[in-house]
Amino acid sequence: MELSDLSVLVVKKKMDKIVVKTMAEMMASGESPEILFWVGCSGSFDDRAKKITKAIVRILNHANIKFAILGAEESCTGDPAKRGGNEFLFQMQAMQNITVLNGYNVKKIVTGCPHCFNTLKNEYPALGGNYEVVHHTQLVQELIDSGKLKVQGGAYKGKKIVFHDPCYLGRANDVYEAPREVIAKLDAELVEMKRSRAKGLCCGAGGAQMFKEAEKGNKEVNNERAEEALESNPDVIAVGCPFCNTMMTDGVKHFNKEEHTKVLDVAELIANANDL
């Protein structure tokens, strides 16, 4: 069962049920959500990324945020098509989504993926889709700053964590501090790679590279980046993107370090540390 095909997502945690309503269900009952959670293709269909989706849901519910998903009405933002050079397909996908979003009068969107974040925020306005779009690390930071979310270090207190900047979050949108400030709340040791922030190196999946075979070269980009992340011998490589998660995980496995170093999304760190 896939998240985008569900009208209700039930996540069992400590015998509790977390229910996620769709926009259609919420509107039918006369309700209006504060935020639309844009799940994204990875968050819906990739088994590893689904764990990130559930972590975000657990955080939103814990903070008592009234939100909804589109469910089966959500389609790909069109980012892979645009990056791959198919502008026509991108505009078709974008217009379909904009019609749905505007039909529900959506104002604010939170995404679990920087690619969706960048596309919805920067490329949909030209096609008539104007929304306040935030990345989930930005929302978590807002919740912490407003006191709606209390964070403790938990199992990550004192652990060495290195953060990898997703290209479409950092260099494309200048969001560098939010994920770092969230990680700092875990009372962990945040370590920076040699290439970080504006000088960060891509994980190798951006620009639709996630969906094609690697080009000829003497080294895979994700292995180059993973090697750099592993130099500090971290307990955790933190990411804020499902694509980066996949690429960094593969890189860690390439160096046979998966038993010592885990690759986790910032949302997973917060949800796990606070046992949400």
Secondary structure, 3 states (H helix, E strand, C coil): CCHHHCCCEEEEECCEEEEECEHHHHHHCCCCCCEEEECHHHHHHCHHHHHHHHHHHHHHHHCCCCEEECHHHCCCCCHHHHHCCCHHHHHHHHHHHHHHHHHCCCCEEEECCHHHHHHHHHHCHHHCCCCEEEEHHHHHHHHHHCCCCCCCCHHHCCCEEEECCCCCCCCCCCCCHHHHHHHHCCCCEEECCCCCHHHCCCCCCCCCHHHCCCCCCCCCHHHHHHHHHHCCCCCEEEECCHHHHHHHHHHHHHCCCCCCCEEEEHHHHHHHHCCC
